[in-house]
């Protein structure tokens, strides 16, 4: 859902990382309702994207570094990066391209005219004035940039549900169908609890402590919050006939965290940072395998755990 407000610049603060979008040319920028929670008026941007609307520029796509197999691909181009975004319903030509420097600090986002309300997202709308209204912070571009910014010494994104319960950060992660959305819905009705996200959360280190942040990338439970909280526990969840928790050794926790995060395989230094970050998280934060019955009793079970417990 798009908001009615348009402007020529805005900043998003996701997990303390600011991405600024600035209109280039006679266009205006709009934003989805879910992203509006992450708007800020001040702060130095970590990444600045100038937004263009019209034909895509000529490009020299050199080495393909990564292909998502679906929507986006990353290329090396003249020492910098090019990210292409495609949709089957829009043909073989990308519907948008981002050209960015090697640090992901500055770049240009080019969006070509596309039909309204396509599977590629609500990228283009027209105001009554006839001025093109562009929605640059659209999935997956915002997440692709965030993953690359995090990997440069800022943190890690996980495929997980995250909640703040009595000011303690809890992460629930698992394979598809393990119950992340179910866990999110259960916590949503619990007082003194804020669901940070039911699909994607970010962990960052500050003052030798780990913090968990909400993101705008939500799933079926529709939960997203810009709040953050000190990380207290991590749970690798799965459905079970009974509620139980098994505390994991750090090595086991690292391997499980790795397959549930978003590493930048195309950048050796960034990948090294991510692995080091996972190791530090696993050493400092209690991690459990959690089997659960999908009802509210599991919330009492989780709140009753303490760091010395290993089996139930």
Backbone bond lengths (Angstrom), bond angles and torsions (degrees), N, CA, C in turn:
res aa  C-N    CA-C-N  psi(-1)  N-CA   C-N-CA  omega(-1)  CA-C   N-CA-C  phi
1 X - - - 1.461 - - 1.523 109.81 -
2 X 1.337 116.93 129.94 1.452 121.10 -179.02 1.514 110.27 -93.23
3 X 1.326 115.85 150.01 1.447 120.36 173.67 1.518 108.89 -85.06
4 X 1.318 116.53 163.32 1.455 121.00 179.97 1.525 112.12 -84.23
5 X 1.323 117.10 -18.46 1.458 120.91 -176.63 1.518 110.87 -79.20
6 X 1.316 116.01 134.57 1.456 121.51 176.72 1.524 108.72 -127.57
7 X 1.319 115.63 158.15 1.454 120.80 -178.66 1.506 108.09 -160.51
8 X 1.341 116.16 177.21 1.463 118.71 -178.49 1.527 112.46 -102.28
9 X 1.341 117.32 0.15 1.459 120.88 176.53 1.513 109.45 -161.77
10 X 1.325 117.55 142.44 1.456 120.49 167.70 1.516 109.93 -153.43
11 X 1.353 113.88 161.40 1.452 121.36 -179.32 1.520 109.50 -122.29
12 X 1.324 115.65 136.56 1.452 122.08 173.16 1.520 109.15 -109.14
13 X 1.316 116.18 132.84 1.456 121.60 175.08 1.519 108.10 -111.52
14 X 1.320 116.16 105.04 1.461 122.42 178.37 1.525 107.33 -115.59
15 X 1.321 116.05 115.27 1.474 122.17 -179.60 1.523 112.32 58.89
16 X 1.333 116.67 34.95 1.452 120.01 179.34 1.507 114.44 77.73
17 X 1.315 117.96 7.18 1.461 123.77 177.66 1.526 108.04 -109.87
18 X 1.326 116.31 124.74 1.463 121.09 -173.26 1.522 110.57 -103.12
19 X 1.321 115.57 125.60 1.464 122.87 172.08 1.515 107.95 -111.61
20 X 1.326 116.41 124.30 1.462 121.25 179.53 1.525 110.31 -105.78
21 X 1.335 115.99 132.67 1.458 123.05 175.39 1.527 107.85 -111.87
22 X 1.331 116.51 127.52 1.462 121.63 179.98 1.521 109.24 -126.32
23 X 1.335 116.02 130.43 1.464 120.52 -179.96 1.517 110.17 -69.71
24 X 1.324 115.70 134.71 1.458 122.06 175.19 1.530 107.42 -113.82
25 X 1.316 116.67 114.32 1.455 119.46 -177.00 1.519 111.44 95.87
26 X 1.323 115.92 -170.20 1.463 122.73 -174.03 1.531 110.53 -86.17
27 X 1.321 115.56 70.42 1.457 121.64 177.15 1.530 108.39 -137.84
28 X 1.312 116.07 164.18 1.465 121.02 173.38 1.528 108.45 -122.69
29 X 1.319 115.44 159.18 1.456 121.67 -177.04 1.521 110.02 -112.39
30 X 1.312 115.87 137.14 1.454 121.38 174.53 1.527 108.25 -121.62
31 X 1.335 115.19 174.52 1.459 119.82 -174.01 1.515 109.11 -148.03
32 X 1.324 116.78 147.21 1.461 120.84 178.81 1.522 109.87 -73.14
33 X 1.316 115.56 158.67 1.463 120.22 -178.34 1.521 111.44 -61.82
34 X 1.320 117.07 -38.92 1.461 119.80 -178.22 1.524 111.62 -66.39
35 X 1.338 117.50 -34.88 1.463 120.38 178.38 1.521 112.05 -74.39
36 X 1.329 117.77 -22.04 1.463 120.61 -177.49 1.529 111.18 -58.74
37 X 1.328 117.58 -30.68 1.464 120.23 178.09 1.525 112.57 -62.36
38 X 1.329 117.06 -21.41 1.458 121.54 -174.10 1.532 112.41 -103.08
39 X 1.335 117.11 7.73 1.459 121.09 178.12 1.521 111.16 -70.41
40 X 1.332 116.06 141.29 1.464 121.90 173.15 1.523 108.59 -135.06
41 X 1.319 115.73 156.55 1.466 120.72 -179.16 1.515 113.33 -99.99
42 X 1.325 117.18 -16.54 1.454 119.81 -175.73 1.522 110.11 -136.06
43 X 1.322 114.79 175.31 1.459 120.29 179.18 1.517 111.65 109.84
44 X 1.319 115.35 139.89 1.461 121.03 177.62 1.525 109.66 -73.38
45 X 1.323 118.59 126.08 1.468 119.35 -178.17 1.524 112.57 -69.37
46 X 1.319 115.73 140.73 1.461 121.52 171.47 1.513 110.87 -80.68
47 X 1.330 115.52 -24.36 1.466 122.07 178.83 1.520 108.04 -144.72
48 X 1.333 116.69 133.03 1.460 121.71 179.17 1.524 109.26 -121.77
49 X 1.335 116.21 120.21 1.462 122.14 179.31 1.527 110.32 -114.44
50 X 1.317 116.06 124.62 1.464 121.52 172.56 1.525 107.76 -89.33
51 X 1.324 117.31 130.47 1.462 122.09 -170.88 1.526 110.15 -105.31
52 X 1.335 115.98 123.95 1.465 122.95 -179.84 1.527 109.20 -115.85
53 X 1.325 115.84 147.81 1.456 120.95 177.81 1.519 109.38 -127.36
54 X 1.335 116.76 122.28 1.452 120.82 -178.40 1.510 110.42 149.47
55 X 1.329 117.78 -159.75 1.471 120.74 179.70 1.528 110.62 -61.08
56 X 1.299 115.86 146.44 1.458 120.41 177.91 1.530 109.53 -71.74
57 X 1.329 117.76 146.20 1.471 120.21 -178.87 1.523 110.50 -75.20
58 X 1.335 117.24 158.34 1.470 119.54 172.88 1.517 109.41 -65.52
59 X 1.329 116.48 140.12 1.453 121.17 -176.12 1.516 110.93 -134.30
60 X 1.322 115.05 148.28 1.456 121.60 172.89 1.535 107.22 -108.67
61 X 1.331 115.23 85.30 1.461 119.62 179.32 1.522 108.34 -76.82
62 X 1.305 115.71 117.96 1.460 120.46 -176.09 1.525 109.50 -99.22
63 X 1.291 118.26 -109.14 1.461 121.48 -175.95 1.533 111.10 -77.84
64 X 1.331 116.34 128.48 1.464 119.39 173.53 1.528 108.00 -81.54
65 X 1.324 116.28 119.41 1.455 121.81 -176.78 1.514 112.99 -91.88
66 X 1.328 116.60 -31.90 1.465 120.25 -177.02 1.519 108.96 -160.88
67 X 1.335 114.46 142.28 1.461 120.85 175.56 1.519 107.44 -132.61
68 X 1.330 116.94 120.91 1.457 120.82 -178.66 1.520 112.51 -67.01
69 X 1.335 116.29 -15.94 1.457 120.54 -177.26 1.505 112.93 80.57
70 X 1.314 116.33 2.56 1.465 119.92 -178.70 1.524 110.59 -136.41
71 X 1.324 117.34 -77.24 1.463 120.77 -169.53 1.523 113.70 -108.41
72 X 1.329 118.40 -42.90 1.462 118.27 -170.03 1.520 112.45 -124.60
73 X 1.340 114.41 156.92 1.467 121.66 177.48 1.518 108.36 -143.41
74 X 1.337 115.57 148.50 1.461 122.31 -177.71 1.519 109.46 -114.53
75 X 1.348 115.58 130.97 1.457 121.79 -179.44 1.528 109.88 -125.56
76 X 1.328 114.79 153.96 1.458 119.87 167.62 1.523 107.83 -90.19
77 X 1.324 116.13 137.13 1.454 119.56 -179.76 1.518 109.54 -147.59
78 X 1.319 116.27 110.16 1.460 123.40 176.82 1.529 111.91 52.32
79 X 1.309 116.91 45.70 1.451 121.92 176.91 1.509 114.92 84.09
80 X 1.315 117.53 -8.40 1.455 121.82 179.13 1.527 109.66 -116.98
81 X 1.313 117.54 -157.56 1.457 121.51 -178.57 1.520 111.05 -126.74
82 X 1.312 114.40 149.93 1.464 122.14 170.00 1.529 107.40 -127.19
83 X 1.318 115.82 132.46 1.461 121.15 177.68 1.520 107.57 -118.89
84 X 1.319 116.23 121.61 1.459 121.08 179.59 1.526 110.02 -104.55
85 X 1.326 115.98 144.00 1.460 122.47 179.32 1.525 108.12 -125.19
86 X 1.345 115.44 125.88 1.455 121.02 -175.96 1.522 110.96 -128.16
87 X 1.332 115.02 157.68 1.460 122.39 173.29 1.520 108.31 -140.41
88 X 1.314 116.92 136.31 1.465 121.00 -178.71 1.526 112.02 -57.87
89 X 1.323 117.22 -33.55 1.468 119.67 -176.39 1.526 112.11 -74.64
90 X 1.354 117.31 -11.26 1.460 120.82 -177.28 1.520 113.07 -109.74
91 X 1.327 117.26 8.64 1.447 120.67 177.83 1.510 112.75 88.95
92 X 1.325 115.55 -171.35 1.465 120.71 -173.75 1.525 112.76 -79.08
93 X 1.306 118.16 -24.68 1.458 120.52 -178.51 1.523 110.17 -73.74
94 X 1.340 118.18 137.75 1.461 119.61 177.24 1.529 111.40 -58.09
95 X 1.317 116.00 144.90 1.466 118.69 174.83 1.523 110.88 -85.52
96 X 1.344 117.20 -17.35 1.447 120.94 171.07 1.525 109.74 -157.75
97 X 1.328 114.51 154.80 1.457 122.08 -179.29 1.522 108.09 -138.15
98 X 1.329 116.34 135.58 1.456 121.51 173.95 1.524 108.99 -112.39
99 X 1.327 116.89 126.94 1.461 122.89 174.98 1.531 107.00 -109.41
100 X 1.333 117.29 117.08 1.461 121.03 -173.09 1.522 110.80 -132.41
101 X 1.340 114.96 158.36 1.456 119.20 178.48 1.523 110.17 -76.32
102 X 1.324 116.59 175.20 1.463 120.92 -171.89 1.526 112.77 -68.96
103 X 1.334 117.93 -18.98 1.462 121.32 179.07 1.527 113.30 -97.61
104 X 1.318 116.29 0.16 1.466 121.83 -176.52 1.537 111.60 59.28
105 X 1.322 116.52 32.07 1.462 120.15 179.49 1.523 112.91 -94.89
106 X 1.325 116.78 -30.43 1.460 121.52 -178.38 1.522 109.56 -141.03
107 X 1.337 114.55 147.08 1.449 117.67 178.34 1.510 112.96 -173.67
108 X 1.315 114.40 179.02 1.459 122.23 178.54 1.517 108.69 -126.45
109 X 1.321 115.81 132.52 1.461 122.43 177.66 1.523 108.22 -108.67
110 X 1.323 116.17 120.77 1.460 122.30 -179.30 1.530 108.86 -108.74
111 X 1.317 116.09 124.07 1.463 121.71 -179.42 1.520 108.30 -120.90
112 X 1.319 115.82 121.86 1.465 118.32 178.49 1.525 109.70 -89.32
113 X 1.328 117.39 155.45 1.469 120.02 179.77 1.523 111.29 -58.97
114 X 1.334 115.60 130.29 1.459 121.35 177.16 1.519 108.11 -132.37
115 X 1.345 118.16 157.44 1.458 120.11 177.83 1.525 111.25 -60.83
116 X 1.300 115.84 152.34 1.462 120.73 176.92 1.525 110.29 -66.58
117 X 1.341 114.78 146.34 1.457 122.32 172.62 1.533 112.56 53.52
118 X 1.304 115.28 59.23 1.459 120.40 175.60 1.515 108.77 -103.71
119 X 1.314 116.30 173.35 1.455 120.38 177.54 1.522 111.59 -65.33
120 X 1.327 116.56 -17.87 1.456 119.46 177.89 1.528 111.56 -72.70
121 X 1.328 116.54 -10.65 1.463 120.15 -179.99 1.515 110.74 112.04
122 X 1.312 116.09 166.24 1.456 121.27 -179.56 1.525 109.11 -82.70
123 X 1.311 115.78 71.23 1.454 119.40 -173.91 1.519 112.91 -81.90
124 X 1.303 117.47 -33.25 1.456 119.62 -173.52 1.524 109.92 -127.13
125 X 1.314 115.16 130.38 1.447 121.13 170.47 1.523 106.92 -134.22
126 X 1.312 116.91 160.17 1.451 121.31 176.70 1.515 109.21 -111.02
127 X 1.328 115.80 130.93 1.442 119.23 172.42 1.522 109.01 -77.01
128 X 1.316 116.02 167.00 1.465 120.20 177.85 1.520 111.61 -61.87
129 X 1.330 116.28 -23.35 1.461 120.16 179.31 1.523 112.00 -74.11
130 X 1.319 117.30 -13.98 1.454 120.22 -175.98 1.508 113.52 88.96
131 X 1.335 117.17 -4.32 1.466 120.74 177.11 1.523 108.74 -75.76
132 X 1.326 117.94 128.93 1.473 118.99 178.55 1.528 111.20 -57.78
133 X 1.312 115.16 135.37 1.466 121.47 177.52 1.526 107.72 -112.87
134 X 1.321 116.20 116.04 1.448 122.63 -171.85 1.535 109.60 -107.57
135 X 1.316 115.91 142.05 1.466 121.46 177.70 1.532 107.79 -112.88
136 X 1.327 117.66 88.30 1.467 119.60 -173.41 1.525 114.23 -75.23
137 X 1.332 118.50 -33.46 1.468 121.27 -176.90 1.512 110.08 -84.72
138 X 1.320 115.50 64.22 1.459 121.55 -177.96 1.530 109.14 -113.27
139 X 1.322 115.78 143.01 1.457 121.03 177.91 1.526 109.30 -63.92
140 X 1.356 119.89 137.88 1.460 125.97 7.66 1.524 115.11 -98.52
141 X 1.349 118.14 7.30 1.457 119.34 -174.56 1.520 111.89 -56.85
142 X 1.333 117.53 -46.53 1.461 119.41 -176.51 1.522 111.64 -61.89
143 X 1.331 117.06 -39.02 1.459 120.08 -179.83 1.528 111.54 -72.64
144 X 1.318 118.03 -37.63 1.462 121.13 178.23 1.523 110.16 -60.12
145 X 1.318 116.25 -44.61 1.461 119.46 178.73 1.525 111.14 -66.18
146 X 1.326 116.91 -40.41 1.454 119.55 -178.84 1.528 111.33 -64.14
147 X 1.327 118.34 -41.58 1.462 121.57 178.57 1.530 110.39 -59.40
148 X 1.307 117.34 -42.91 1.458 120.74 -179.49 1.519 112.40 -71.28
149 X 1.320 117.80 -36.82 1.462 121.08 176.91 1.525 110.79 -67.60
150 X 1.322 117.80 -41.51 1.457 121.50 179.33 1.523 111.33 -61.97
151 X 1.324 116.51 -42.65 1.457 121.16 -175.11 1.523 112.87 -65.98
152 X 1.324 117.14 -14.00 1.460 121.50 177.85 1.527 110.70 -92.79
153 X 1.342 114.07 51.44 1.453 120.55 173.08 1.507 116.19 83.62
154 X 1.355 117.62 17.50 1.461 119.25 -174.82 1.528 114.04 -111.97
155 X 1.320 119.46 -24.82 1.454 119.74 -177.73 1.516 112.41 157.32
156 X 1.331 115.45 -165.28 1.468 121.98 -177.27 1.526 108.97 -140.18
157 X 1.320 115.66 140.81 1.469 121.58 173.74 1.519 109.30 -101.15
158 X 1.337 116.04 139.95 1.458 121.56 179.60 1.522 111.36 -123.11
159 X 1.328 113.98 148.17 1.466 121.26 170.88 1.516 105.97 -81.72
160 X 1.333 116.81 94.68 1.455 119.98 -169.85 1.522 110.99 -164.20
161 X 1.322 114.23 162.32 1.458 123.28 168.44 1.520 107.09 -95.32
162 X 1.314 116.81 138.27 1.453 120.71 177.66 1.513 110.55 -130.86
163 X 1.340 117.20 139.77 1.461 121.05 179.07 1.524 109.61 -134.42
164 X 1.329 114.44 155.21 1.458 122.34 170.38 1.522 106.64 -109.90
165 X 1.329 116.84 110.35 1.456 122.83 -177.81 1.525 109.28 -118.45
166 X 1.334 116.03 114.11 1.467 120.66 -175.92 1.529 110.27 52.29
167 X 1.345 114.93 42.60 1.473 122.74 178.13 1.526 113.15 64.14
168 X 1.323 117.18 23.83 1.457 122.65 173.39 1.522 108.84 -117.56
169 X 1.327 116.24 131.96 1.448 120.64 -178.38 1.519 112.25 -87.27
170 X 1.334 115.80 125.70 1.462 122.05 178.91 1.524 108.54 -120.97
171 X 1.322 116.03 134.84 1.459 121.91 177.16 1.521 108.78 -114.43
172 X 1.348 115.43 134.77 1.458 121.75 176.74 1.528 107.44 -123.78
173 X 1.319 115.42 114.00 1.453 119.65 -176.38 1.525 109.47 -131.10
174 X 1.316 115.47 156.69 1.460 120.71 -178.80 1.510 110.39 177.78
175 X 1.305 115.96 177.56 1.451 121.06 178.39 1.526 110.33 -68.22
176 X 1.317 116.54 165.75 1.456 120.57 177.79 1.524 110.06 -56.54
177 X 1.323 116.96 129.31 1.453 121.48 -178.45 1.508 114.69 89.26
178 X 1.352 116.92 1.05 1.461 120.35 -177.84 1.524 112.81 -73.16
179 X 1.345 116.54 -21.31 1.458 118.94 176.23 1.519 115.34 121.71
180 X 1.339 118.07 21.83 1.468 120.13 -179.95 1.528 111.42 -63.39
181 X 1.327 116.97 -45.86 1.466 120.03 179.34 1.523 110.91 -66.64
182 X 1.326 116.96 -38.63 1.462 120.74 176.63 1.521 110.90 -61.34
183 X 1.322 116.37 -45.97 1.458 120.75 179.00 1.522 110.80 -61.67
184 X 1.323 116.68 -39.87 1.458 120.75 178.60 1.525 111.48 -62.20
185 X 1.332 117.05 -44.19 1.470 120.25 -179.69 1.530 111.25 -65.64
186 X 1.324 117.65 -36.81 1.463 120.66 178.43 1.530 111.06 -64.53
187 X 1.322 116.90 -44.48 1.459 120.51 -179.30 1.523 111.76 -71.07
188 X 1.324 116.81 -28.63 1.462 120.62 -176.25 1.525 111.79 -59.11
189 X 1.329 116.91 -31.98 1.468 121.46 -179.25 1.524 112.47 -88.45
190 X 1.309 117.51 -2.06 1.458 121.38 -175.96 1.531 110.23 -89.01
191 X 1.318 117.55 128.60 1.465 119.53 179.96 1.530 109.44 -67.81
192 X 1.317 115.78 157.36 1.471 122.77 -178.41 1.523 112.49 63.46
193 X 1.325 116.28 21.85 1.465 120.63 179.76 1.523 110.06 -129.24
194 X 1.323 116.60 135.59 1.463 123.02 172.93 1.521 107.58 -119.45
195 X 1.328 116.71 126.02 1.467 120.60 175.04 1.526 107.64 -83.16
196 X 1.320 116.51 115.11 1.461 121.66 -177.77 1.525 111.65 -74.50
197 X 1.318 116.24 -38.14 1.466 122.52 175.16 1.516 108.15 -171.07
198 X 1.312 116.44 147.34 1.458 120.05 176.83 1.521 111.94 -99.25
199 X 1.347 117.29 4.82 1.464 119.41 -173.14 1.534 114.01 -138.86
200 X 1.317 118.06 -41.70 1.457 122.37 -176.98 1.530 109.23 -138.24
201 X 1.328 116.05 130.78 1.456 119.98 173.22 1.531 108.34 -131.62
202 X 1.319 115.33 161.97 1.459 121.87 -179.14 1.523 108.64 -123.70
203 X 1.325 116.31 138.54 1.463 122.24 175.51 1.520 108.71 -117.01
204 X 1.341 115.61 130.19 1.454 121.71 177.89 1.524 109.73 -130.19
205 X 1.330 115.13 157.47 1.455 121.52 179.33 1.524 109.19 -107.36
206 X 1.333 116.97 130.21 1.460 122.18 176.20 1.519 108.53 -148.73
207 X 1.310 115.72 132.98 1.472 121.41 179.56 1.531 111.12 55.30
208 X 1.345 115.07 40.02 1.469 122.26 178.04 1.528 112.52 61.70
209 X 1.311 116.77 24.91 1.463 121.58 175.59 1.527 108.84 -132.44
210 X 1.326 115.32 154.23 1.462 120.14 -178.45 1.532 109.72 -102.91
211 X 1.326 114.26 135.33 1.460 121.53 -178.24 1.523 109.18 -120.95
212 X 1.320 116.02 143.14 1.457 121.11 177.73 1.527 108.45 -109.81
213 X 1.337 115.58 133.75 1.464 123.27 -174.53 1.527 110.66 -118.96
214 X 1.317 115.11 144.00 1.457 120.41 171.35 1.518 110.88 -77.47
215 X 1.331 116.39 161.06 1.466 122.65 179.37 1.526 109.51 -135.55
216 X 1.326 117.87 167.03 1.467 120.54 177.18 1.520 114.34 -81.93
217 X 1.330 118.12 2.36 1.465 120.90 -174.01 1.516 108.62 -95.84
218 X 1.310 115.70 101.89 1.454 122.17 -172.68 1.522 111.08 -112.06
219 X 1.344 114.75 168.78 1.458 121.50 179.23 1.521 109.47 -124.29
220 X 1.330 116.62 -144.90 1.463 121.38 -172.33 1.518 113.74 -61.93
221 X 1.332 117.24 -32.74 1.463 119.75 -178.12 1.524 112.25 -75.48
222 X 1.329 117.23 -13.05 1.459 121.11 174.80 1.512 114.39 65.05
223 X 1.331 118.33 36.49 1.458 121.79 -176.75 1.519 110.43 -109.34
224 X 1.334 116.32 128.96 1.453 121.78 176.73 1.520 108.45 -156.47
225 X 1.329 116.81 134.72 1.454 121.16 -178.29 1.525 109.67 -146.39
226 X 1.342 118.43 143.76 1.462 121.27 176.44 1.523 113.41 -82.06
227 X 1.320 119.05 1.58 1.452 121.98 -176.71 1.532 111.61 -72.85
228 X 1.329 115.30 163.58 1.459 121.06 174.13 1.521 108.97 -141.47
229 X 1.330 115.48 160.91 1.452 120.94 -174.72 1.528 108.41 -155.30
230 X 1.326 116.46 155.20 1.456 121.09 177.92 1.524 110.07 -63.68
231 X 1.325 116.68 130.45 1.461 121.39 -177.25 1.524 110.24 -74.76
232 X 1.336 116.38 127.03 1.465 121.85 -176.22 1.529 112.78 -109.58
233 X 1.322 117.90 -43.83 1.469 121.84 -177.49 1.539 110.44 -147.00
234 X 1.320 115.01 156.02 1.464 122.15 172.95 1.522 107.69 -125.99
235 X 1.340 115.87 132.84 1.463 121.15 -179.31 1.533 109.25 -122.80
236 X 1.333 115.83 128.33 1.461 122.19 172.85 1.526 105.93 -96.48
237 X 1.315 116.37 107.90 1.462 120.56 -165.28 1.525 112.70 -99.27
238 X 1.335 113.44 155.10 1.456 121.78 170.62 1.521 107.78 -160.21
239 X 1.314 116.03 154.82 1.462 120.41 178.32 1.532 109.79 -70.04
240 X 1.326 115.38 145.82 1.467 120.66 -176.01 1.528 109.04 -152.31
241 X 1.340 118.16 154.24 1.475 120.80 175.82 1.524 112.71 -66.44
242 X 1.347 116.85 -18.44 1.461 120.38 178.42 1.529 108.96 -145.24
243 X 1.328 115.58 160.64 1.452 120.14 177.10 1.527 109.97 -80.94
244 X 1.327 115.78 128.80 1.459 119.98 175.10 1.528 109.08 -149.63
245 X 1.338 116.33 157.32 1.461 121.78 176.60 1.513 109.25 -136.23
246 X 1.308 116.76 131.14 1.451 123.42 178.74 1.523 108.20 -121.66
247 X 1.327 116.21 116.07 1.460 119.25 179.99 1.525 110.22 -70.77
248 X 1.338 116.01 136.83 1.462 121.60 -174.77 1.521 111.79 -102.77
249 X 1.326 115.23 149.12 1.453 120.33 171.07 1.533 108.96 -73.24
250 X 1.320 115.28 157.43 1.462 120.17 -174.43 1.527 112.55 -58.14
251 X 1.341 117.76 -41.92 1.460 120.26 -179.01 1.510 113.04 -61.64
252 X 1.333 116.21 -42.39 1.465 121.30 177.49 1.518 109.95 -64.56
253 X 1.331 116.61 -41.94 1.461 120.78 -179.18 1.526 111.14 -63.49
254 X 1.328 117.73 -41.12 1.466 121.20 -179.82 1.526 110.67 -60.26
255 X 1.328 116.97 -46.94 1.465 119.88 -178.61 1.524 111.18 -63.04
256 X 1.322 116.84 -37.15 1.471 119.92 178.24 1.523 111.31 -71.36
257 X 1.319 117.13 -38.03 1.464 120.11 177.67 1.525 111.44 -65.13
258 X 1.321 116.30 -38.26 1.468 119.89 -175.48 1.522 111.87 -61.71
259 X 1.337 117.23 -41.78 1.464 119.50 -177.50 1.530 111.49 -77.46
260 X 1.336 117.14 -3.48 1.461 120.15 179.44 1.524 112.43 -116.99
261 X 1.348 115.88 11.66 1.456 119.46 175.43 1.525 108.95 -112.27
262 X 1.337 116.70 -173.78 1.458 121.85 -175.71 1.529 108.72 -122.66
263 X 1.333 117.52 78.29 1.474 120.60 -177.95 1.521 111.79 -75.34
264 X 1.325 115.86 149.49 1.465 121.69 177.03 1.534 108.17 -93.18
265 X 1.324 116.29 84.99 1.465 121.62 -176.64 1.523 112.19 -60.50
266 X 1.314 117.94 -22.86 1.451 122.24 -175.13 1.532 112.68 -81.61
267 X 1.315 118.28 -5.09 1.461 120.86 -178.06 1.529 108.91 -130.39
268 X 1.327 116.83 110.19 1.463 121.49 -173.66 1.523 112.32 -61.88
269 X 1.327 117.73 -43.34 1.460 120.90 -178.77 1.525 111.29 -66.53
270 X 1.311 116.43 -41.30 1.465 120.44 178.25 1.527 110.87 -65.24
271 X 1.325 116.65 -40.25 1.458 120.67 178.62 1.525 110.63 -64.39
272 X 1.318 116.94 -40.05 1.462 121.01 177.74 1.518 110.70 -61.42
273 X 1.335 116.27 -43.02 1.467 120.20 177.93 1.530 110.69 -60.84
274 X 1.331 116.84 -44.74 1.465 120.75 -178.07 1.525 110.91 -61.18
275 X 1.328 117.42 -45.69 1.465 120.88 179.38 1.528 111.32 -62.11
276 X 1.324 116.54 -40.11 1.463 120.40 177.95 1.526 110.45 -64.96
277 X 1.325 116.42 -40.50 1.467 121.10 178.95 1.531 110.91 -63.56
278 X 1.328 117.22 -42.40 1.461 120.67 178.20 1.520 111.17 -62.36
279 X 1.331 116.37 -40.04 1.452 120.07 178.76 1.514 112.04 -62.97
280 X 1.324 116.80 -41.49 1.463 120.33 179.83 1.525 111.19 -68.22
281 X 1.331 116.66 -38.33 1.469 119.69 177.20 1.525 110.22 -61.70
282 X 1.335 116.17 -47.50 1.465 120.63 -177.00 1.528 112.14 -64.19
283 X 1.323 116.97 -31.18 1.461 120.49 179.11 1.524 112.18 -75.84
284 X 1.314 116.77 -31.76 1.473 120.93 -171.21 1.527 113.99 -101.01
285 X 1.319 117.94 -23.61 1.464 121.20 -174.08 1.531 109.30 -114.30
286 X 1.330 119.42 125.57 1.469 120.95 177.07 1.525 111.42 -58.71
287 X 1.330 116.21 130.70 1.463 122.25 -178.55 1.532 109.00 -121.41
288 X 1.317 116.64 137.00 1.459 122.28 -176.70 1.521 111.28 -130.58
289 X 1.303 116.30 147.90 1.455 121.24 159.26 1.525 105.91 -85.47
290 X 1.322 116.28 126.48 1.458 120.98 -176.71 1.529 109.88 -121.45
291 X 1.318 116.09 112.11 1.455 120.55 168.88 1.516 107.92 -93.25
292 X 1.330 117.52 136.30 1.459 117.64 -174.66 1.529 112.68 -145.22
293 X 1.317 112.79 150.60 1.463 122.00 170.46 1.525 106.79 -90.67
294 X 1.329 119.12 129.73 1.467 120.92 -171.90 1.534 113.99 -76.22
295 X 1.324 116.08 65.52 1.459 120.27 170.91 1.528 108.20 -141.57
296 X 1.327 117.06 176.05 1.458 120.95 -172.23 1.528 113.61 -67.26
297 X 1.318 118.47 -13.56 1.473 120.10 178.25 1.528 112.00 -62.10
298 X 1.333 116.51 -28.07 1.456 118.62 -178.45 1.526 111.15 -67.07
299 X 1.334 117.95 -26.71 1.463 120.10 179.16 1.525 110.63 -66.63
300 X 1.342 116.69 -43.47 1.466 120.18 176.02 1.529 110.69 -63.33
301 X 1.328 115.21 -37.73 1.471 119.80 179.27 1.523 110.43 -61.74
302 X 1.326 116.82 -45.25 1.462 121.33 -178.98 1.526 110.68 -65.91
303 X 1.325 116.60 -44.31 1.460 119.99 -179.34 1.532 111.56 -64.91
304 X 1.335 116.99 -23.37 1.459 120.98 -179.73 1.512 114.15 -84.82
305 X 1.325 117.31 -7.91 1.458 120.12 179.65 1.530 111.08 -70.98
306 X 1.297 116.69 149.98 1.460 120.21 166.90 1.521 108.12 -130.56
307 X 1.309 116.32 166.52 1.462 121.08 -169.42 1.528 113.58 -65.60
308 X 1.343 117.95 -16.28 1.466 119.44 179.61 1.524 113.44 -86.62
309 X 1.352 116.30 -16.22 1.451 118.82 -176.28 1.503 111.12 -75.23
310 X 1.315 116.84 139.56 1.461 120.60 179.46 1.518 112.75 -121.99
311 X 1.329 119.13 -31.58 1.459 121.36 -178.40 1.519 109.69 -137.24
312 X 1.360 115.19 148.57 1.460 121.98 176.47 1.511 108.61 -143.20
